[in-house]
Amino acid sequence: MLGEARLLAGDVEEAGRRGDEAIALALAVPDVAHARFEEAISLAGARGMRPLIAHGRLGLGHARALDHDRSGARTEITAALADYRAMAMPYWIARAADALATLG
């Protein structure tokens, strides 16, 4: 998320560094990454924070894809896509649809 914020602020170099760090973390400690996303989804759910639930599912889907769990990735990204559609969030709908298409 920090990388995306830096990108939106026009700091492409820092955005790239943050993205690389996130990928490295997910690859190095996939169980920790999965647990953190699941914890975030649970906390957001308890508070009715639907956009954060969808973001957490999309992130978990990406983490599962990096861990070569295509089925789990597809499940999470599909759920995120459905959530984004239900909330009419076009930017995120496109991002989730792209992530799903990348899985094949």
Secondary structure, 3 states (H helix, E strand, C coil): CHHHHHHHCCCHHHHHHHHHHHHHHHHHCHHHHHHHHHHHHHHHHHCCCHHHHHHHHHHHHHHHHHCCCHHHHHHHHHHHHHHHHHCCCHHHHHHHHHHHHHHC
